[in-house]
Amino acid sequence: MVSFKQRDIISIRHFNKEELLYILDLAKEMERTTYTDTLKDKILASLFFEPSTRTRLSFESAMQRLGGMVIGFADSGITSVAKGESLRDSVKIIEGYCDIIVLRHYLEGSAQLAADVVNIPVINAGDGANQHPTQTFLDLYTIQKTKGALEGLTIGFLGDLKYGRTVHSLAYALAYFGTEMFFISPPGLRMPRDSIDELKDRKVKCYENESLSGISKKLDVIYCTRIQKERFADPVEFEKVRGVYRLSKAMLEELEIKKDLKILHPLPRVDEMDESLDKTNYAVYFHQARNGVPVRKAILSAVLGVIE
Ligand code: CP
């Protein structure tokens, strides 16, 4: 039997196919209700040590729509971390003020570290270039809703596949669904070798390319990502790949593509996806961002144990 009660959500690797589908089904139910008081008296601590719009605000909206409360800070620079307090000490203290922690931090492994020191559930809202599991739940939900099913699709991941934590999480999850995967990036931003090896071990058909040409007609979904300037140690290396891909309506009109192609992007975008795409039937990234609320309502309800 599937149960998320009091579980940490650290890596998508910790969930099997049945568990992924359970949250997607629950999210569907959550879309039908706008406000309940199922999480009345529960407090979520929203701890963001890196910038965020969608993840932070959709978690906070989800919690409040379920009748719960949110504590947190708008700027980690005004917390005692600025005085030198460790993340370990900070979360140990904050544990006493809330029922669940949602943490985004620039260090890979930070969410696991927090989960190891507290006795309440920790949700990883992105740890460096590593994982962003709740984004994966909402990406799967969006693909399922817009394509009608998750099984047997062909997906092209485009952009920064080295640092793109959403890609790492999503590729792992889609391996359960017989997805064929094309990883399209400049040579310096390839999907990590261990991720490719893992996917191949799981019998996923996956290929690496440097452009969409020749493969665009096979794709049911393009999952576009931003080149993550903030993760480059050397700005010169970033300048070499800045603007290397720019999806636009005109570009798609020149490529051979499926009529029902859908384009997802975890957002924010910078210059990799032109606004000319926004009003086309291909664009689903704004719906994708909105799906953050029902999906995070589902996760919070399941983890805080109000839904069995
Ligand atoms: N998709 C995503 O993680 O967006 P934010 O950085 O705005 O939270």
py3Dmol code that shows the C-alpha trace and the ligand (Angstrom):
import py3Dmol

protein = """\
ATOM      1  CA  MET A   1       0.000   0.000   0.000  1.00  0.00           C
ATOM      2  CA  VAL A   2       1.262   3.465  -0.901  1.00  0.00           C
ATOM      3  CA  SER A   3       1.856   5.816   2.027  1.00  0.00           C
ATOM      4  CA  PHE A   4       3.621   9.163   2.069  1.00  0.00           C
ATOM      5  CA  LYS A   5       2.807   9.831   5.711  1.00  0.00           C
ATOM      6  CA  GLN A   6       5.668  11.704   7.429  1.00  0.00           C
ATOM      7  CA  ARG A   7       8.048  10.848   4.566  1.00  0.00           C
ATOM      8  CA  ASP A   8      10.813  13.150   3.368  1.00  0.00           C
ATOM      9  CA  ILE A   9      10.743  14.110  -0.325  1.00  0.00           C
ATOM     10  CA  ILE A  10      14.440  14.369  -1.094  1.00  0.00           C
ATOM     11  CA  SER A  11      15.054  12.627  -4.413  1.00  0.00           C
ATOM     12  CA  ILE A  12      12.770  11.257  -7.082  1.00  0.00           C
ATOM     13  CA  ARG A  13      14.883   8.095  -6.793  1.00  0.00           C
ATOM     14  CA  HIS A  14      13.074   7.298  -3.551  1.00  0.00           C
ATOM     15  CA  PHE A  15       9.737   6.756  -5.304  1.00  0.00           C
ATOM     16  CA  ASN A  16       8.488   3.901  -7.426  1.00  0.00           C
ATOM     17  CA  LYS A  17       6.052   4.148 -10.324  1.00  0.00           C
ATOM     18  CA  GLU A  18       3.018   3.388  -8.172  1.00  0.00           C
ATOM     19  CA  GLU A  19       3.967   6.189  -5.778  1.00  0.00           C
ATOM     20  CA  LEU A  20       4.467   8.674  -8.611  1.00  0.00           C
ATOM     21  CA  LEU A  21       1.048   7.837 -10.038  1.00  0.00           C
ATOM     22  CA  TYR A  22      -0.533   8.079  -6.592  1.00  0.00           C
ATOM     23  CA  ILE A  23       0.497  11.741  -6.270  1.00  0.00           C
ATOM     24  CA  LEU A  24      -0.660  12.506  -9.825  1.00  0.00           C
ATOM     25  CA  ASP A  25      -4.099  11.011  -9.081  1.00  0.00           C
ATOM     26  CA  LEU A  26      -4.307  12.959  -5.850  1.00  0.00           C
ATOM     27  CA  ALA A  27      -3.347  16.179  -7.664  1.00  0.00           C
ATOM     28  CA  LYS A  28      -6.285  15.605 -10.024  1.00  0.00           C
ATOM     29  CA  GLU A  29      -8.592  15.479  -7.016  1.00  0.00           C
ATOM     30  CA  MET A  30      -6.962  18.616  -5.585  1.00  0.00           C
ATOM     31  CA  GLU A  31      -7.774  20.535  -8.768  1.00  0.00           C
ATOM     32  CA  ARG A  32     -11.445  20.013  -8.048  1.00  0.00           C
ATOM     33  CA  THR A  33     -11.282  21.745  -4.660  1.00  0.00           C
ATOM     34  CA  THR A  34      -9.998  25.265  -4.150  1.00  0.00           C
ATOM     35  CA  TYR A  35     -10.018  25.638  -0.386  1.00  0.00           C
ATOM     36  CA  THR A  36     -10.420  23.227   2.511  1.00  0.00           C
ATOM     37  CA  ASP A  37      -9.247  23.220   6.091  1.00  0.00           C
ATOM     38  CA  THR A  38      -7.593  19.812   5.993  1.00  0.00           C
ATOM     39  CA  LEU A  39      -4.240  21.274   7.109  1.00  0.00           C
ATOM     40  CA  LYS A  40      -5.741  23.651   9.686  1.00  0.00           C
ATOM     41  CA  ASP A  41      -3.256  24.265  12.538  1.00  0.00           C
ATOM     42  CA  LYS A  42      -0.343  22.794  10.532  1.00  0.00           C
ATOM     43  CA  ILE A  43       2.646  25.073   9.905  1.00  0.00           C
ATOM     44  CA  LEU A  44       4.998  24.916   6.950  1.00  0.00           C
ATOM     45  CA  ALA A  45       8.458  26.491   7.228  1.00  0.00           C
ATOM     46  CA  SER A  46       9.442  27.862   3.834  1.00  0.00           C
ATOM     47  CA  LEU A  47      13.258  28.041   3.809  1.00  0.00           C
ATOM     48  CA  PHE A  48      14.667  29.366   0.562  1.00  0.00           C
ATOM     49  CA  PHE A  49      18.414  30.030   0.469  1.00  0.00           C
ATOM     50  CA  GLU A  50      18.295  30.509  -3.326  1.00  0.00           C
ATOM     51  CA  PRO A  51      15.911  32.655  -5.386  1.00  0.00           C
ATOM     52  CA  SER A  52      12.522  31.204  -6.323  1.00  0.00           C
ATOM     53  CA  THR A  53       9.173  32.422  -7.585  1.00  0.00           C
ATOM     54  CA  ARG A  54       7.190  29.330  -8.589  1.00  0.00           C
ATOM     55  CA  THR A  55       8.311  26.746  -6.056  1.00  0.00           C
ATOM     56  CA  ARG A  56       8.122  28.980  -3.007  1.00  0.00           C
ATOM     57  CA  LEU A  57       4.867  30.712  -3.849  1.00  0.00           C
ATOM     58  CA  SER A  58       3.076  27.573  -5.097  1.00  0.00           C
ATOM     59  CA  PHE A  59       4.050  25.702  -1.904  1.00  0.00           C
ATOM     60  CA  GLU A  60       2.848  28.629   0.194  1.00  0.00           C
ATOM     61  CA  SER A  61      -0.361  28.948  -1.836  1.00  0.00           C
ATOM     62  CA  ALA A  62      -0.983  25.187  -1.582  1.00  0.00           C
ATOM     63  CA  MET A  63      -0.500  25.233   2.184  1.00  0.00           C
ATOM     64  CA  GLN A  64      -2.807  28.200   2.654  1.00  0.00           C
ATOM     65  CA  ARG A  65      -5.479  26.787   0.335  1.00  0.00           C
ATOM     66  CA  LEU A  66      -5.526  23.713   2.569  1.00  0.00           C
ATOM     67  CA  GLY A  67      -6.069  25.902   5.626  1.00  0.00           C
ATOM     68  CA  GLY A  68      -2.489  25.656   6.904  1.00  0.00           C
ATOM     69  CA  MET A  69      -0.040  28.408   7.828  1.00  0.00           C
ATOM     70  CA  VAL A  70       3.375  29.387   6.528  1.00  0.00           C
ATOM     71  CA  ILE A  71       6.434  30.817   8.270  1.00  0.00           C
ATOM     72  CA  GLY A  72       9.689  31.760   6.587  1.00  0.00           C
ATOM     73  CA  PHE A  73      11.869  34.605   5.433  1.00  0.00           C
ATOM     74  CA  ALA A  74      11.926  36.660   2.275  1.00  0.00           C
ATOM     75  CA  ASP A  75      15.713  36.881   2.313  1.00  0.00           C
ATOM     76  CA  SER A  76      18.073  34.312   3.859  1.00  0.00           C
ATOM     77  CA  GLY A  77      20.531  37.175   4.404  1.00  0.00           C
ATOM     78  CA  ILE A  78      18.448  38.362   7.361  1.00  0.00           C
ATOM     79  CA  THR A  79      18.537  34.998   9.163  1.00  0.00           C
ATOM     80  CA  SER A  80      21.191  33.929  11.660  1.00  0.00           C
ATOM     81  CA  VAL A  81      22.926  32.035   8.849  1.00  0.00           C
ATOM     82  CA  ALA A  82      24.344  35.490   8.039  1.00  0.00           C
ATOM     83  CA  LYS A  83      25.988  35.396  11.501  1.00  0.00           C
ATOM     84  CA  GLY A  84      27.580  32.053  10.724  1.00  0.00           C
ATOM     85  CA  GLU A  85      24.943  29.603  11.978  1.00  0.00           C
ATOM     86  CA  SER A  86      25.144  26.254  10.209  1.00  0.00           C
ATOM     87  CA  LEU A  87      22.265  24.854   8.170  1.00  0.00           C
ATOM     88  CA  ARG A  88      22.251  21.900  10.566  1.00  0.00           C
ATOM     89  CA  ASP A  89      21.665  24.155  13.602  1.00  0.00           C
ATOM     90  CA  SER A  90      19.160  26.339  11.756  1.00  0.00           C
ATOM     91  CA  VAL A  91      16.861  23.469  10.760  1.00  0.00           C
ATOM     92  CA  LYS A  92      17.174  21.870  14.200  1.00  0.00           C
ATOM     93  CA  ILE A  93      15.831  25.098  15.706  1.00  0.00           C
ATOM     94  CA  ILE A  94      13.166  25.678  13.047  1.00  0.00           C
ATOM     95  CA  GLU A  95      11.889  22.121  13.586  1.00  0.00           C
ATOM     96  CA  GLY A  96      10.489  23.344  16.900  1.00  0.00           C
ATOM     97  CA  TYR A  97       8.347  25.969  15.136  1.00  0.00           C
ATOM     98  CA  CYS A  98       6.612  23.963  12.405  1.00  0.00           C
ATOM     99  CA  ASP A  99       5.262  20.620  11.139  1.00  0.00           C
ATOM    100  CA  ILE A 100       7.072  20.415   7.802  1.00  0.00           C
ATOM    101  CA  ILE A 101      10.112  22.052   6.196  1.00  0.00           C
ATOM    102  CA  VAL A 102      10.403  23.006   2.525  1.00  0.00           C
ATOM    103  CA  LEU A 103      14.056  23.742   1.779  1.00  0.00           C
ATOM    104  CA  ARG A 104      15.839  25.173  -1.236  1.00  0.00           C
ATOM    105  CA  HIS A 105      19.592  25.457  -0.855  1.00  0.00           C
ATOM    106  CA  TYR A 106      22.555  25.914  -3.173  1.00  0.00           C
ATOM    107  CA  LEU A 107      24.459  22.909  -1.772  1.00  0.00           C
ATOM    108  CA  GLU A 108      23.861  19.465  -3.239  1.00  0.00           C
ATOM    109  CA  GLY A 109      22.848  17.128  -0.439  1.00  0.00           C
ATOM    110  CA  SER A 110      21.519  19.941   1.784  1.00  0.00           C
ATOM    111  CA  ALA A 111      17.953  18.550   1.891  1.00  0.00           C
ATOM    112  CA  GLN A 112      19.223  15.131   2.929  1.00  0.00           C
ATOM    113  CA  LEU A 113      21.393  16.761   5.592  1.00  0.00           C
ATOM    114  CA  ALA A 114      18.341  18.598   6.959  1.00  0.00           C
ATOM    115  CA  ALA A 115      16.248  15.423   6.895  1.00  0.00           C
ATOM    116  CA  ASP A 116      18.957  13.595   8.830  1.00  0.00           C
ATOM    117  CA  VAL A 117      18.864  16.075  11.728  1.00  0.00           C
ATOM    118  CA  VAL A 118      15.140  16.776  12.154  1.00  0.00           C
ATOM    119  CA  ASN A 119      12.203  14.565  13.070  1.00  0.00           C
ATOM    120  CA  ILE A 120       9.617  16.256  10.858  1.00  0.00           C
ATOM    121  CA  PRO A 121       9.284  15.796   7.070  1.00  0.00           C
ATOM    122  CA  VAL A 122      11.656  17.724   4.813  1.00  0.00           C
ATOM    123  CA  ILE A 123      10.775  18.506   1.208  1.00  0.00           C
ATOM    124  CA  ASN A 124      13.636  19.253  -1.148  1.00  0.00           C
ATOM    125  CA  ALA A 125      12.696  22.323  -3.204  1.00  0.00           C
ATOM    126  CA  GLY A 126      15.992  22.115  -5.121  1.00  0.00           C
ATOM    127  CA  ASP A 127      19.498  21.331  -3.836  1.00  0.00           C
ATOM    128  CA  GLY A 128      22.144  22.850  -6.083  1.00  0.00           C
ATOM    129  CA  ALA A 129      22.369  21.046  -9.428  1.00  0.00           C
ATOM    130  CA  ASN A 130      21.198  17.800  -7.877  1.00  0.00           C
ATOM    131  CA  GLN A 131      17.432  17.210  -7.578  1.00  0.00           C
ATOM    132  CA  HIS A 132      14.096  19.034  -7.594  1.00  0.00           C
ATOM    133  CA  PRO A 133      11.618  16.209  -6.983  1.00  0.00           C
ATOM    134  CA  THR A 134       8.398  18.201  -6.564  1.00  0.00           C
ATOM    135  CA  GLN A 135       9.075  19.888  -9.911  1.00  0.00           C
ATOM    136  CA  THR A 136       9.197  16.386 -11.370  1.00  0.00           C
ATOM    137  CA  PHE A 137       5.799  15.527  -9.962  1.00  0.00           C
ATOM    138  CA  LEU A 138       4.338  18.633 -11.583  1.00  0.00           C
ATOM    139  CA  ASP A 139       6.186  17.991 -14.863  1.00  0.00           C
ATOM    140  CA  LEU A 140       4.789  14.451 -14.992  1.00  0.00           C
ATOM    141  CA  TYR A 141       1.344  15.812 -14.165  1.00  0.00           C
ATOM    142  CA  THR A 142       1.593  18.365 -16.981  1.00  0.00           C
ATOM    143  CA  ILE A 143       2.787  15.779 -19.503  1.00  0.00           C
ATOM    144  CA  GLN A 144       0.025  13.383 -18.491  1.00  0.00           C
ATOM    145  CA  LYS A 145      -2.625  16.113 -18.788  1.00  0.00           C
ATOM    146  CA  THR A 146      -1.454  17.547 -22.096  1.00  0.00           C
ATOM    147  CA  LYS A 147      -0.474  14.307 -23.868  1.00  0.00           C
ATOM    148  CA  GLY A 148      -3.259  12.174 -22.368  1.00  0.00           C
ATOM    149  CA  ALA A 149      -0.828   9.554 -20.999  1.00  0.00           C
ATOM    150  CA  LEU A 150       2.725   9.132 -19.801  1.00  0.00           C
ATOM    151  CA  GLU A 151       3.523   5.826 -21.467  1.00  0.00           C
ATOM    152  CA  GLY A 152       5.606   5.520 -24.611  1.00  0.00           C
ATOM    153  CA  LEU A 153       6.443   9.152 -25.391  1.00  0.00           C
ATOM    154  CA  THR A 154       9.557  10.560 -27.029  1.00  0.00           C
ATOM    155  CA  ILE A 155      10.998  13.532 -25.169  1.00  0.00           C
ATOM    156  CA  GLY A 156      13.792  15.916 -26.094  1.00  0.00           C
ATOM    157  CA  PHE A 157      15.574  17.593 -23.179  1.00  0.00           C
ATOM    158  CA  LEU A 158      17.136  20.804 -24.486  1.00  0.00           C
ATOM    159  CA  GLY A 159      19.640  23.202 -22.946  1.00  0.00           C
ATOM    160  CA  ASP A 160      21.661  22.961 -19.769  1.00  0.00           C
ATOM    161  CA  LEU A 161      21.561  19.271 -18.970  1.00  0.00           C
ATOM    162  CA  LYS A 162      24.668  19.351 -16.793  1.00  0.00           C
ATOM    163  CA  TYR A 163      23.349  21.698 -14.111  1.00  0.00           C
ATOM    164  CA  GLY A 164      19.616  21.286 -14.782  1.00  0.00           C
ATOM    165  CA  ARG A 165      18.351  19.542 -11.662  1.00  0.00           C
ATOM    166  CA  THR A 166      14.815  19.370 -13.082  1.00  0.00           C
ATOM    167  CA  VAL A 167      16.112  17.341 -16.018  1.00  0.00           C
ATOM    168  CA  HIS A 168      17.993  14.921 -13.774  1.00  0.00           C
ATOM    169  CA  SER A 169      14.881  14.239 -11.686  1.00  0.00           C
ATOM    170  CA  LEU A 170      12.449  14.053 -14.620  1.00  0.00           C
ATOM    171  CA  ALA A 171      14.565  11.722 -16.766  1.00  0.00           C
ATOM    172  CA  TYR A 172      14.835   9.308 -13.866  1.00  0.00           C
ATOM    173  CA  ALA A 173      11.044   9.325 -13.327  1.00  0.00           C
ATOM    174  CA  LEU A 174      10.191   8.975 -17.016  1.00  0.00           C
ATOM    175  CA  ALA A 175      12.296   5.827 -17.178  1.00  0.00           C
ATOM    176  CA  TYR A 176       9.324   4.075 -15.545  1.00  0.00           C
ATOM    177  CA  PHE A 177       7.119   4.941 -18.502  1.00  0.00           C
ATOM    178  CA  GLY A 178       9.011   3.592 -21.522  1.00  0.00           C
ATOM    179  CA  THR A 179      10.065   7.069 -22.634  1.00  0.00           C
ATOM    180  CA  GLU A 180      12.590   7.464 -25.430  1.00  0.00           C
ATOM    181  CA  MET A 181      14.913  10.351 -24.541  1.00  0.00           C
ATOM    182  CA  PHE A 182      17.012  12.719 -26.628  1.00  0.00           C
ATOM    183  CA  PHE A 183      19.471  14.873 -24.668  1.00  0.00           C
ATOM    184  CA  ILE A 184      20.252  17.968 -26.731  1.00  0.00           C
ATOM    185  CA  SER A 185      22.951  20.277 -25.394  1.00  0.00           C
ATOM    186  CA  PRO A 186      26.274  21.917 -26.200  1.00  0.00           C
ATOM    187  CA  PRO A 187      29.211  19.550 -25.484  1.00  0.00           C
ATOM    188  CA  GLY A 188      30.087  21.326 -22.218  1.00  0.00           C
ATOM    189  CA  LEU A 189      26.561  21.005 -20.799  1.00  0.00           C
ATOM    190  CA  ARG A 190      25.831  17.357 -21.446  1.00  0.00           C
ATOM    191  CA  MET A 191      23.730  15.174 -19.216  1.00  0.00           C
ATOM    192  CA  PRO A 192      26.040  13.759 -16.491  1.00  0.00           C
ATOM    193  CA  ARG A 193      27.623  10.483 -17.592  1.00  0.00           C
ATOM    194  CA  ASP A 194      26.392   8.600 -14.511  1.00  0.00           C
ATOM    195  CA  SER A 195      22.792   9.646 -15.299  1.00  0.00           C
ATOM    196  CA  ILE A 196      23.085   8.371 -18.882  1.00  0.00           C
ATOM    197  CA  ASP A 197      24.635   5.113 -17.657  1.00  0.00           C
ATOM    198  CA  GLU A 198      21.865   4.680 -15.096  1.00  0.00           C
ATOM    199  CA  LEU A 199      19.173   5.259 -17.737  1.00  0.00           C
ATOM    200  CA  LYS A 200      20.819   2.755 -20.072  1.00  0.00           C
ATOM    201  CA  ASP A 201      20.985   0.216 -17.232  1.00  0.00           C
ATOM    202  CA  ARG A 202      17.235   0.740 -16.878  1.00  0.00           C
ATOM    203  CA  LYS A 203      16.857  -0.086 -20.606  1.00  0.00           C
ATOM    204  CA  VAL A 204      15.899   3.453 -21.589  1.00  0.00           C
ATOM    205  CA  LYS A 205      16.559   4.292 -25.228  1.00  0.00           C
ATOM    206  CA  CYS A 206      18.548   7.513 -24.931  1.00  0.00           C
ATOM    207  CA  TYR A 207      20.661   9.537 -27.343  1.00  0.00           C
ATOM    208  CA  GLU A 208      22.825  12.651 -27.135  1.00  0.00           C
ATOM    209  CA  ASN A 209      22.668  15.394 -29.783  1.00  0.00           C
ATOM    210  CA  GLU A 210      23.809  18.979 -30.223  1.00  0.00           C
ATOM    211  CA  SER A 211      20.781  20.279 -32.123  1.00  0.00           C
ATOM    212  CA  LEU A 212      17.138  19.560 -32.884  1.00  0.00           C
ATOM    213  CA  SER A 213      17.780  19.128 -36.559  1.00  0.00           C
ATOM    214  CA  GLY A 214      17.073  15.589 -37.740  1.00  0.00           C
ATOM    215  CA  ILE A 215      15.308  14.575 -34.541  1.00  0.00           C
ATOM    216  CA  SER A 216      12.590  17.219 -34.107  1.00  0.00           C
ATOM    217  CA  LYS A 217       9.993  15.176 -36.018  1.00  0.00           C
ATOM    218  CA  LYS A 218      10.251  12.319 -33.502  1.00  0.00           C
ATOM    219  CA  LEU A 219       9.475  14.423 -30.430  1.00  0.00           C
ATOM    220  CA  ASP A 220       6.177  14.458 -28.537  1.00  0.00           C
ATOM    221  CA  VAL A 221       7.572  16.865 -25.943  1.00  0.00           C
ATOM    222  CA  ILE A 222      10.470  19.303 -25.801  1.00  0.00           C
ATOM    223  CA  TYR A 223      11.586  20.009 -22.234  1.00  0.00           C
ATOM    224  CA  CYS A 224      13.539  23.238 -22.592  1.00  0.00           C
ATOM    225  CA  THR A 225      15.813  24.551 -19.837  1.00  0.00           C
ATOM    226  CA  ARG A 226      17.669  27.743 -19.019  1.00  0.00           C
ATOM    227  CA  ILE A 227      21.465  27.781 -19.082  1.00  0.00           C
ATOM    228  CA  GLN A 228      22.180  28.268 -15.400  1.00  0.00           C
ATOM    229  CA  LYS A 229      24.640  31.128 -15.243  1.00  0.00           C
ATOM    230  CA  GLU A 230      24.784  30.975 -11.435  1.00  0.00           C
ATOM    231  CA  ARG A 231      26.278  27.453 -11.471  1.00  0.00           C
ATOM    232  CA  PHE A 232      29.303  28.298 -13.659  1.00  0.00           C
ATOM    233  CA  ALA A 233      32.547  28.702 -11.711  1.00  0.00           C
ATOM    234  CA  ASP A 234      34.111  30.560 -14.665  1.00  0.00           C
ATOM    235  CA  PRO A 235      32.058  33.359 -16.372  1.00  0.00           C
ATOM    236  CA  VAL A 236      34.104  32.845 -19.554  1.00  0.00           C
ATOM    237  CA  GLU A 237      32.691  29.311 -19.837  1.00  0.00           C
ATOM    238  CA  PHE A 238      29.160  30.712 -19.506  1.00  0.00           C
ATOM    239  CA  GLU A 239      29.785  33.264 -22.275  1.00  0.00           C
ATOM    240  CA  LYS A 240      30.755  30.396 -24.609  1.00  0.00           C
ATOM    241  CA  VAL A 241      27.274  28.855 -24.339  1.00  0.00           C
ATOM    242  CA  ARG A 242      25.086  31.904 -23.650  1.00  0.00           C
ATOM    243  CA  GLY A 243      22.193  32.026 -26.143  1.00  0.00           C
ATOM    244  CA  VAL A 244      23.216  28.806 -27.870  1.00  0.00           C
ATOM    245  CA  TYR A 245      19.577  27.738 -28.252  1.00  0.00           C
ATOM    246  CA  ARG A 246      16.625  30.022 -28.833  1.00  0.00           C
ATOM    247  CA  LEU A 247      13.313  28.331 -29.535  1.00  0.00           C
ATOM    248  CA  SER A 248      10.874  30.545 -31.391  1.00  0.00           C
ATOM    249  CA  LYS A 249       7.698  30.194 -33.427  1.00  0.00           C
ATOM    250  CA  ALA A 250       9.627  30.924 -36.622  1.00  0.00           C
ATOM    251  CA  MET A 251      12.226  28.284 -35.787  1.00  0.00           C
ATOM    252  CA  LEU A 252       9.557  25.640 -35.175  1.00  0.00           C
ATOM    253  CA  GLU A 253       7.897  26.545 -38.474  1.00  0.00           C
ATOM    254  CA  GLU A 254      11.140  25.720 -40.236  1.00  0.00           C
ATOM    255  CA  LEU A 255      11.663  22.417 -38.436  1.00  0.00           C
ATOM    256  CA  GLU A 256       9.729  19.237 -39.114  1.00  0.00           C
ATOM    257  CA  ILE A 257       7.677  18.708 -35.957  1.00  0.00           C
ATOM    258  CA  LYS A 258       4.602  16.844 -34.774  1.00  0.00           C
ATOM    259  CA  LYS A 259       1.424  18.973 -34.831  1.00  0.00           C
ATOM    260  CA  ASP A 260       0.700  18.052 -31.234  1.00  0.00           C
ATOM    261  CA  LEU A 261       4.223  18.741 -29.955  1.00  0.00           C
ATOM    262  CA  LYS A 262       4.189  20.259 -26.474  1.00  0.00           C
ATOM    263  CA  ILE A 263       6.912  22.482 -25.052  1.00  0.00           C
ATOM    264  CA  LEU A 264       7.560  22.461 -21.331  1.00  0.00           C
ATOM    265  CA  HIS A 265      10.006  24.593 -19.376  1.00  0.00           C
ATOM    266  CA  PRO A 266      10.396  24.666 -15.584  1.00  0.00           C
ATOM    267  CA  LEU A 267      10.949  28.459 -15.852  1.00  0.00           C
ATOM    268  CA  PRO A 268      12.298  31.042 -15.327  1.00  0.00           C
ATOM    269  CA  ARG A 269      13.348  31.565 -18.935  1.00  0.00           C
ATOM    270  CA  VAL A 270      15.969  34.017 -20.067  1.00  0.00           C
ATOM    271  CA  ASP A 271      16.707  33.921 -23.805  1.00  0.00           C
ATOM    272  CA  GLU A 272      16.266  30.242 -24.696  1.00  0.00           C
ATOM    273  CA  MET A 273      12.541  30.488 -25.452  1.00  0.00           C
ATOM    274  CA  ASP A 274      11.069  33.401 -27.360  1.00  0.00           C
ATOM    275  CA  GLU A 275       7.779  35.017 -26.351  1.00  0.00           C
ATOM    276  CA  SER A 276       6.499  34.355 -29.900  1.00  0.00           C
ATOM    277  CA  LEU A 277       5.863  30.778 -28.716  1.00  0.00           C
ATOM    278  CA  ASP A 278       3.617  31.781 -25.836  1.00  0.00           C
ATOM    279  CA  LYS A 279       0.333  31.898 -27.751  1.00  0.00           C
ATOM    280  CA  THR A 280       0.965  28.766 -29.818  1.00  0.00           C
ATOM    281  CA  ASN A 281      -0.631  25.407 -29.013  1.00  0.00           C
ATOM    282  CA  TYR A 282       2.860  24.038 -28.367  1.00  0.00           C
ATOM    283  CA  ALA A 283       3.413  26.156 -25.254  1.00  0.00           C
ATOM    284  CA  VAL A 284       2.309  24.571 -21.996  1.00  0.00           C
ATOM    285  CA  TYR A 285       4.859  26.108 -19.637  1.00  0.00           C
ATOM    286  CA  PHE A 286       2.475  28.574 -18.027  1.00  0.00           C
ATOM    287  CA  HIS A 287      -0.034  25.753 -17.349  1.00  0.00           C
ATOM    288  CA  GLN A 288       2.897  23.733 -16.030  1.00  0.00           C
ATOM    289  CA  ALA A 289       3.711  26.443 -13.488  1.00  0.00           C
ATOM    290  CA  ARG A 290       0.059  26.653 -12.401  1.00  0.00           C
ATOM    291  CA  ASN A 291       0.018  22.901 -11.872  1.00  0.00           C
ATOM    292  CA  GLY A 292       2.467  23.511  -9.038  1.00  0.00           C
ATOM    293  CA  VAL A 293      -0.428  24.304  -6.707  1.00  0.00           C
ATOM    294  CA  PRO A 294      -2.576  21.134  -7.051  1.00  0.00           C
ATOM    295  CA  VAL A 295       0.518  18.937  -7.158  1.00  0.00           C
ATOM    296  CA  ARG A 296       1.987  20.523  -4.028  1.00  0.00           C
ATOM    297  CA  LYS A 297      -1.400  20.378  -2.312  1.00  0.00           C
ATOM    298  CA  ALA A 298      -1.359  16.639  -3.017  1.00  0.00           C
ATOM    299  CA  ILE A 299       2.179  16.234  -1.673  1.00  0.00           C
ATOM    300  CA  LEU A 300       1.519  18.250   1.489  1.00  0.00           C
ATOM    301  CA  SER A 301      -1.735  16.387   2.191  1.00  0.00           C
ATOM    302  CA  ALA A 302      -0.117  12.994   1.689  1.00  0.00           C
ATOM    303  CA  VAL A 303       3.010  13.775   3.728  1.00  0.00           C
ATOM    304  CA  LEU A 304       1.151  15.421   6.592  1.00  0.00           C
ATOM    305  CA  GLY A 305      -1.032  12.360   6.730  1.00  0.00           C
ATOM    306  CA  VAL A 306      -4.482  13.803   6.167  1.00  0.00           C
ATOM    307  CA  ILE A 307      -4.941  11.641   3.059  1.00  0.00           C
ATOM    308  CA  GLU A 308      -4.337   7.927   3.538  1.00  0.00           C
TER     309      GLU A 308
END
"""
ligand_1 = """\
8
CP
N 10.699 25.893 -11.607
C 11.272 26.482 -10.535
O 11.907 25.820 -9.696
O 11.068 27.831 -10.486
P 11.532 28.780 -9.306
O 13.052 28.797 -9.327
O 10.937 30.114 -9.605
O 11.043 28.188 -8.016
"""
view = py3Dmol.view(width=600, height=400)
view.addModel(protein, "pdb")
view.setStyle({"model": 0}, {"cartoon": {"style": "trace"}})
view.addModel(ligand_1, "xyz")
view.setStyle({"model": 1}, {"stick": {}})
view.zoomTo()
view.show()
